[in-house]
């Protein structure tokens, strides 16, 4: 009888010690949530995400990892996409997220994502009844997989479609740290939806939109209104994107011009439209890294997500990184 009482007492003391040890951890998780760490076991946790509301206000909210991941994936994946392409996009998304989570002390993700309610609404309006299942399958079947280069997370940009070839990272940024983001021929992109777009602007409107980076002019020229002759493409990069353009006396990159005018792409040509500026663009997005259109076409041809990723990020390694819960 004494031995039984002793065992029960010992177990009670041991349970109390365990609870006492875990209590601060449990309270922390309850009060502050959890975030992903790059070590430990693969468990569901939450991440801090910056969201922008319709009124322009921003706040940081705690979102379950799975909800964030599926919402971010859904925001980038069109209806009726091929599963192997979705898997490739899932690896790219996870790589970018883990890179942020591992590089700062209190990481906050800034990728835009669909909330659970927004994703449900999107799925309800789709003809593809398997859309959500494919997103979930892509997440699970690429679980923990990321792209590494030189013992760290790779930089893996992507865009909707190229002008027919993706761009070289070094040419665009002047940096040498991403030799795997280079020119890849993507002829299928020329068949992409909205691949070519034509936009027409008043020259004065373009001048106003570019005002922030135009060089200062003399007082005599301050009231000058630009004409078509004041716009000239100087050079293209090796993928056919505008590298440099002259606007009056100012020389800027094609990307600066694209951003100022909110163009779909910096692969463009200029035409005189009876005194107005006609801009003909090819492709959608910055043109770096994976072309989503070609990736989906490759999947239709039977290519796996591993083959798609090797094509666009040749030289990177597909590896697994486990994630766990870490106190904030």
C-alpha positions in Angstrom: 0.0 0.0 0.0 2.8 2.4 0.9 4.6 1.5 -2.3 1.4 2.4 -4.3 1.0 5.7 -2.5 4.6 6.5 -3.1 4.3 5.8 -6.8 1.1 7.9 -7.0 2.9 10.7 -5.2 5.9 10.5 -7.4 3.8 10.6 -10.5 1.9 13.6 -9.2 5.1 15.4 -8.5 6.5 14.6 -11.9 3.3 15.8 -13.6 3.5 19.0 -11.7 7.1 19.6 -12.7 6.2 19.0 -16.4 3.3 21.4 -16.2 5.4 24.0 -14.4 8.1 23.6 -17.1 5.7 23.9 -20.0 3.4 26.6 -18.6 5.4 29.6 -19.8 5.6 28.1 -23.3 1.9 27.5 -23.4 1.1 31.0 -22.1 3.4 32.5 -24.7 1.8 30.6 -27.6 -1.7 31.4 -26.3 -1.0 35.2 -26.0 1.3 35.8 -28.9 0.8 32.9 -31.3 3.8 31.2 -32.9 6.0 31.7 -35.9 7.9 29.4 -38.3 11.4 28.6 -37.5 13.9 26.9 -39.9 14.6 24.1 -37.5 12.6 21.5 -35.7 9.7 19.3 -36.8 7.1 20.1 -39.4 4.1 21.4 -37.4 1.3 23.8 -38.2 2.1 27.2 -36.8 1.3 30.8 -37.4 3.1 33.7 -39.1 3.0 37.4 -38.8 1.8 39.0 -42.1 1.4 42.7 -43.0 -2.0 43.3 -44.6 -3.3 46.4 -46.3 -6.9 47.4 -45.9 -9.1 49.1 -48.4 -8.7 52.5 -46.7 -4.9 52.2 -47.1 -4.2 51.4 -43.5 -1.7 48.6 -42.8 -1.5 46.3 -39.8 0.4 43.1 -38.8 -1.8 40.1 -38.1 -1.2 36.6 -37.0 -2.3 34.0 -39.6 -2.2 30.2 -39.4 0.6 29.0 -41.8 -1.7 26.8 -43.9 -4.2 29.6 -44.4 -1.5 32.0 -45.4 0.2 29.5 -47.7 -2.9 28.4 -49.5 -4.2 32.0 -49.8 -0.9 33.3 -51.2 -0.7 30.4 -53.6 -4.3 30.9 -54.7 -3.6 34.6 -55.4 -1.0 33.6 -58.0 -2.6 30.5 -59.6 -5.2 30.9 -62.3 -8.1 28.6 -62.7 -7.5 25.3 -64.5 -3.8 25.4 -63.9 -1.8 22.1 -64.1 -0.9 20.4 -60.8 2.9 20.2 -61.6 3.0 24.0 -62.3 1.1 24.6 -59.0 3.7 22.5 -57.2 6.5 24.6 -58.7 4.8 27.7 -57.6 4.4 26.2 -54.1 8.1 25.6 -53.8 8.9 29.2 -55.0 6.4 30.6 -52.5 7.8 28.5 -49.6 11.4 29.5 -50.5 10.6 33.2 -50.5 8.7 32.9 -47.2 11.3 30.8 -45.4 14.0 33.2 -46.6 12.2 36.1 -44.9 11.5 34.1 -41.8 15.2 33.0 -41.4 16.9 36.4 -42.1 15.4 38.7 -39.5 14.8 38.5 -35.7 11.0 39.3 -35.8 10.0 38.4 -39.4 6.9 39.8 -41.0 5.8 38.4 -44.3 4.6 40.9 -46.9 3.3 38.6 -49.6 -0.3 39.3 -50.4 -2.7 36.5 -49.9 -6.4 35.6 -50.0 -8.1 35.2 -46.6 -9.9 32.0 -45.9 -13.2 33.7 -46.8 -11.8 35.2 -50.0 -10.4 31.9 -51.1 -13.8 30.2 -50.4 -15.5 32.9 -52.5 -13.1 32.5 -55.3 -13.5 28.7 -55.4 -17.3 29.1 -55.4 -17.2 31.2 -58.6 -14.9 28.7 -60.5 -15.8 26.1 -63.0 -12.8 24.1 -61.9 -14.2 22.1 -59.0 -10.7 20.6 -58.2 -9.0 24.0 -57.8 -8.8 23.9 -54.0 -7.9 20.3 -53.9 -5.0 20.9 -56.3 -3.7 23.8 -54.1 -3.8 21.6 -51.0 -2.2 18.7 -52.9 0.6 20.9 -54.1 1.3 22.2 -50.6 1.4 18.7 -49.1 3.3 16.9 -51.9 6.1 19.6 -51.8 6.0 19.8 -48.0 9.2 21.4 -46.6 10.8 21.7 -50.1 12.7 24.9 -50.9 15.4 26.0 -53.4 18.9 26.5 -52.1 21.9 28.1 -53.7 25.4 28.3 -52.0 24.1 27.0 -48.7 21.3 29.5 -48.4 17.8 30.2 -49.7 17.8 31.1 -53.3 16.3 34.2 -54.8 13.4 33.0 -56.9 11.5 35.7 -58.7 8.6 34.9 -61.0 6.2 36.6 -63.4 3.1 35.9 -65.4 4.7 35.7 -68.9 7.8 36.9 -70.6 8.3 38.6 -74.0 9.5 35.3 -75.3 12.6 35.0 -73.1 13.2 35.6 -69.4 15.8 38.1 -68.4 19.3 37.9 -66.9 19.4 39.0 -63.3 22.9 40.5 -63.6 21.8 42.6 -66.5 18.8 44.0 -64.7 20.4 44.5 -61.2 24.1 44.7 -61.8 24.6 42.0 -59.2 26.4 38.7 -59.5 24.8 36.7 -56.7 22.0 35.0 -58.7 23.7 33.5 -61.8 20.9 30.9 -62.0 18.3 33.6 -62.9 19.3 34.1 -66.5 17.9 34.1 -70.0 15.5 31.2 -70.8 13.8 30.9 -74.1 10.0 30.8 -73.6 8.5 30.9 -77.1 5.2 29.6 -75.7 4.7 32.9 -73.8 3.9 34.6 -77.1 0.6 32.8 -77.0 -0.2 33.9 -73.5 -3.4 35.7 -72.7 -3.0 39.5 -73.0 0.6 39.0 -74.1 0.6 42.0 -76.3 -1.0 45.2 -75.1 -1.3 48.6 -76.7 -1.6 51.8 -74.6 -1.7 55.3 -75.8 -0.8 58.4 -73.8 -0.7 62.1 -74.3 3.0 63.1 -74.2 2.2 65.7 -71.6 0.7 63.0 -69.4 3.8 60.8 -69.7 6.0 63.9 -68.9 3.9 64.4 -65.7 4.1 60.8 -64.6 7.9 60.7 -65.1 8.5 64.1 -63.5 10.0 62.7 -60.3 13.1 61.5 -62.1 13.4 63.9 -65.0 16.5 66.1 -64.9 16.1 69.7 -63.9 15.6 72.0 -66.9 16.4 75.6 -67.4 13.8 78.2 -66.6 13.3 78.9 -70.3 12.5 75.2 -70.9 10.3 74.7 -67.7 7.1 75.1 -69.7 8.1 72.9 -72.6 5.6 70.2 -73.5 7.2 67.0 -74.7 6.5 65.6 -78.1 7.1 62.1 -79.6 10.6 63.0 -80.6 11.5 63.5 -76.9 11.1 59.8 -76.3 13.7 57.4 -77.6 14.6 53.8 -76.8 18.4 53.7 -76.5 19.1 50.0 -75.9 17.6 46.6 -75.1 18.8 43.8 -72.9 19.6 40.3 -74.2 16.0 39.2 -73.6 14.5 42.1 -75.6 13.4 44.3 -72.7 14.2 48.0 -72.8 17.4 48.6 -70.9 17.6 52.4 -71.4 15.2 55.1 -72.7 15.7 58.8 -73.2 13.0 61.1 -72.0 13.9 64.7 -73.0 17.4 65.1 -71.6 17.0 62.3 -69.0 18.2 58.7 -69.5 16.4 56.1 -67.3 15.9 52.3 -67.3 13.0 50.7 -69.0 11.9 49.4 -65.6 11.6 53.0 -64.3 9.5 53.9 -67.3 7.3 50.9 -66.9 6.7 51.6 -63.2 6.0 55.3 -63.9 3.3 54.5 -66.5 2.1 51.2 -64.8 2.9 49.3 -68.0 2.4 45.5 -68.0 6.1 45.0 -69.0 9.3 46.8 -69.8 9.5 44.9 -73.1 8.0 47.6 -75.2 8.2 49.7 -78.4 7.2 53.3 -79.0 5.1 54.6 -81.9 3.9 58.1 -82.9 0.1 58.1 -82.8 -0.8 61.5 -84.3 1.3 63.3 -81.7 0.4 61.0 -78.9 2.7 58.2 -77.6 1.7 54.7 -78.3 3.4 52.0 -76.2 3.2 48.4 -77.4 4.2 46.0 -74.6 5.0 42.2 -74.7 4.6 40.0 -71.6 3.3 40.7 -68.1 5.6 41.3 -65.2 9.3 42.0 -64.7 10.5 39.1 -66.8 12.9 37.6 -64.2 12.9 34.0 -63.1 10.0 31.6 -63.7 7.4 32.4 -66.4 4.1 31.1 -65.0 2.7 30.7 -68.5 5.5 28.6 -69.8 5.7 26.6 -66.5 2.1 25.7 -67.0 2.6 24.7 -70.6 5.6 22.6 -69.6 3.3 20.8 -67.1 0.8 20.1 -69.9 3.6 18.5 -71.8 4.3 16.1 -68.9 7.2 17.9 -67.2 7.4 17.5 -63.4 7.7 20.4 -61.0 11.3 19.4 -60.4 12.0 19.7 -64.1 10.2 23.1 -64.3 12.3 24.5 -61.4 15.6 23.2 -62.9 14.7 24.9 -66.2 14.1 28.3 -64.6 16.6 28.2 -61.7 19.4 25.9 -63.1 22.1 25.5 -60.5 19.9 25.7 -57.4 19.2 22.6 -55.3 15.8 21.4 -54.3 16.0 20.5 -50.6 13.9 20.0 -47.6 13.9 22.4 -44.6 11.9 21.4 -41.6 9.9 24.0 -39.8 8.6 24.2 -36.2 7.1 26.4 -33.6 9.2 29.0 -31.9 8.2 31.3 -29.1 7.8 35.0 -30.1 
